[in-house]
Amino acid sequence: MQNASTTATAFEVPEHERGSVRSEAYTALVERLSRASVSKHFDAYEDVDWDAPEHHVDAADPRFERTTDDPLGATAWYRALPQATRARLGLHLVACQVSLGIEFENTLKVGLLQFAKEVGHEAPEFRYAYHEVIEEAQHSLMFRELVQRMALPVPRLPWIDRVGSRRVGRLGRTFPELFFLFVLGGEEPIDFAQRQTLLGGRDVHPLMRRVMQIHITEEARHIRFAREYLRRNVPALPLHKRASLALQAPFLLADMTRRMLRPPAYLVRAYDMPPDVVAEAYTRNPRHRAMVLDSLASVRALCAELGLVTHRTRPLWRGLGVCD
């Protein structure tokens, strides 16, 4: 395995995300991404030194506290909590997010396998999809190990969400364009948040930093493929499928950013977070709204490019808080 980047302390944007490669033929791009999965990939256990002393997770570590740049961290309610509680809540937010990441990537793997079966093994997308399944499996193992070491309770998905997850997985076969929009709806906000964390100059716990570095590097390939697949295939969709995609896009993106960038109801109850604090931090917070919009900037621009943001659907985008 070639993993020269594992010793890097500074985060670098992966080569395949630098500049523009829009002129590259689609098939050549897919083949290049597949080769990159061979030359630069990670193992959840070989490439993370879980037992390094500096990687020990202490729930009272002040590095887990939310700063005043964070929507919740800026509230007087949060700042008034004891230091250990502020740190534990900050870590618990990460634990719930990582656990959600496991569920999200489980759905991705199911959808990718359905997609690969549908395109057939002769297609270049087949090989790429299997590389991504392997990488997402490694991410799930990495996230699982991280949650175990946090030693904090995290809820399972509600049954209605588990039913929805199975439906999304089937889209890999029945409506791959909607499936890959779902992929971007989940990956883009987390990718944005993780890049902001790594590039923001904060003192980040080294275990969290290592996991984010690995995740960002490989997710860049996944985001790139999803974008180019949509660019290639959405224009050729029948009119009724394009209309369906245009209608569902703002709802899907609003739901995914809510799940990825806000605390789950379980955590609100566990820490007795008052409703007015949740509203101050998230519902009525212009800074949080700006963060949501920034996290969706790339996928929103892609949807506009593909004609999915129309004069008829734009009020939906605005009303759902995913467009100015």
Backbone hydrogen bonds, N-H to C=O, Kabsch-Sander energy under -0.5 kcal/mol:
donor,donor_aa,acceptor,acceptor_aa,energy
3,N,1,M,-0.7
6,T,3,N,-2.3
7,T,4,A,-1.0
8,A,5,S,-1.5
17,E,14,P,-2.1
18,R,15,E,-1.6
24,E,21,V,-1.9
29,L,25,A,-2.5
30,V,26,Y,-2.5
31,E,27,T,-2.4
32,R,28,A,-2.3
33,L,29,L,-2.6
34,S,30,V,-1.9
35,R,31,E,-2.2
36,A,32,R,-2.3
37,S,33,L,-1.5
38,V,34,S,-0.7
38,V,35,R,-0.9
39,S,35,R,-2.2
40,K,36,A,-2.3
41,H,2,Q,-0.7
47,D,43,D,-2.2
50,W,48,V,-1.7
52,A,49,D,-1.8
55,H,52,A,-2.0
56,H,53,P,-1.5
58,D,56,H,-0.6
59,A,57,V,-0.5
61,D,58,D,-2.4
64,F,61,D,-2.2
65,E,62,P,-1.4
70,D,67,T,-1.7
74,A,70,D,-1.8
75,T,72,L,-1.7
79,R,75,T,-2.1
80,A,76,A,-1.6
81,L,78,Y,-1.5
86,R,82,P,-2.6
87,A,83,Q,-2.4
88,R,84,A,-2.4
89,L,85,T,-2.8
90,G,86,R,-2.2
91,L,87,A,-2.6
92,H,88,R,-2.7
93,L,89,L,-2.3
94,V,90,G,-1.5
95,A,91,L,-2.5
96,C,92,H,-2.5
97,Q,93,L,-2.0
98,V,94,V,-2.9
99,S,95,A,-2.4
100,L,96,C,-2.3
101,G,97,Q,-1.9
102,I,98,V,-1.7
103,E,99,S,-1.8
104,F,100,L,-2.9
105,E,101,G,-2.6
106,N,102,I,-2.0
107,T,103,E,-1.9
108,L,104,F,-2.2
109,K,105,E,-2.4
110,V,106,N,-1.9
111,G,107,T,-2.6
112,L,108,L,-2.9
113,L,109,K,-2.1
114,Q,110,V,-2.1
115,F,111,G,-2.5
116,A,112,L,-2.8
117,K,113,L,-2.2
118,E,114,Q,-1.8
119,V,115,F,-2.3
120,G,116,A,-1.7
123,A,120,G,-1.3
126,F,123,A,-1.1
127,R,123,A,-0.8
128,Y,124,P,-1.8
129,A,125,E,-3.0
130,Y,126,F,-1.9
131,H,127,R,-2.2
132,E,128,Y,-2.5
133,V,129,A,-2.3
134,I,130,Y,-2.2
135,E,131,H,-2.4
136,E,132,E,-3.0
137,A,133,V,-2.2
138,Q,134,I,-2.0
139,H,135,E,-2.2
140,S,136,E,-2.5
141,L,137,A,-2.2
142,M,138,Q,-2.4
143,F,139,H,-3.1
144,R,140,S,-2.6
145,E,141,L,-2.4
146,L,142,M,-2.0
147,V,143,F,-2.7
148,Q,144,R,-2.3
149,R,145,E,-1.7
150,M,146,L,-1.3
151,A,147,V,-1.3
152,L,147,V,-0.6
161,D,158,P,-0.6
162,R,158,P,-1.9
163,V,159,W,-2.2
164,G,160,I,-2.0
165,S,161,D,-2.3
166,R,162,R,-1.7
167,R,163,V,-1.7
168,V,164,G,-2.3
169,G,165,S,-2.1
170,R,166,R,-1.6
171,L,167,R,-0.9
171,L,168,V,-0.9
172,G,168,V,-0.5
172,G,169,G,-1.2
173,R,170,R,-1.7
174,T,170,R,-2.1
175,F,171,L,-2.1
178,L,175,F,-0.8
179,F,175,F,-1.9
180,F,176,P,-2.8
181,L,177,E,-1.3
182,F,178,L,-2.1
183,V,179,F,-2.1
184,L,180,F,-1.9
185,G,181,L,-2.4
186,G,182,F,-1.6
187,E,183,V,-2.7
188,E,184,L,-2.4
190,I,186,G,-0.9
191,D,187,E,-2.7
192,F,188,E,-2.6
193,A,189,P,-2.4
194,Q,190,I,-2.8
195,R,191,D,-2.4
196,Q,192,F,-2.4
197,T,193,A,-2.0
198,L,194,Q,-2.4
199,L,195,R,-2.4
200,G,196,Q,-0.8
200,G,197,T,-0.5
202,R,197,T,-0.6
204,V,202,R,-1.3
209,R,205,H,-2.5
210,R,206,P,-2.2
211,V,207,L,-2.2
212,M,208,M,-2.4
213,Q,209,R,-2.5
214,I,210,R,-2.1
215,H,211,V,-2.5
216,I,212,M,-2.9
217,T,213,Q,-2.0
218,E,214,I,-1.9
219,E,215,H,-2.7
220,A,216,I,-1.6
221,R,217,T,-0.5
221,R,218,E,-0.7
222,H,218,E,-1.3
223,I,219,E,-3.0
224,R,220,A,-2.1
225,F,221,R,-2.5
226,A,222,H,-2.3
227,R,223,I,-2.4
228,E,224,R,-2.2
229,Y,225,F,-2.9
230,L,226,A,-2.1
231,R,227,R,-2.4
232,R,228,E,-2.0
233,N,229,Y,-2.3
234,V,230,L,-2.4
236,A,233,N,-0.8
237,L,234,V,-1.9
241,K,238,P,-0.6
242,R,238,P,-2.2
243,A,239,L,-2.4
244,S,240,H,-1.9
245,L,241,K,-2.5
246,A,242,R,-2.6
247,L,243,A,-2.0
248,Q,244,S,-2.4
249,A,245,L,-2.0
251,F,247,L,-0.6
252,L,248,Q,-2.7
253,L,249,A,-2.5
254,A,250,P,-2.2
255,D,251,F,-2.2
256,M,252,L,-2.4
257,T,253,L,-2.3
258,R,254,A,-1.8
259,R,255,D,-2.0
260,M,256,M,-2.4
261,L,257,T,-2.6
262,R,258,R,-1.0
267,L,264,P,-0.7
268,V,264,P,-1.8
269,R,265,A,-2.3
270,A,266,Y,-2.5
271,Y,267,L,-1.8
272,D,269,R,-1.4
273,M,268,V,-2.6
277,V,274,P,-0.9
278,V,274,P,-1.9
279,A,275,P,-2.3
280,E,276,D,-2.2
281,A,277,V,-2.8
282,Y,278,V,-2.6
283,T,278,V,-1.2
284,R,279,A,-3.4
285,N,282,Y,-0.9
289,R,285,N,-2.3
290,A,286,P,-2.3
291,M,287,R,-2.0
292,V,288,H,-2.5
293,L,289,R,-2.5
294,D,290,A,-2.7
295,S,291,M,-2.5
296,L,292,V,-1.2
297,A,294,D,-1.1
300,R,296,L,-3.0
301,A,297,A,-2.2
302,L,298,S,-2.1
303,C,299,V,-2.3
304,A,300,R,-2.2
305,E,301,A,-2.5
306,L,302,L,-2.0
307,G,304,A,-1.5
308,L,303,C,-3.0
309,V,303,C,-0.7
310,T,308,L,-0.8
314,R,310,T,-2.6
316,L,313,T,-0.9
317,W,313,T,-1.8
318,R,314,R,-2.5
319,G,315,P,-2.8
320,L,316,L,-2.2
321,G,318,R,-1.4
322,V,317,W,-2.4
323,C,317,W,-0.6
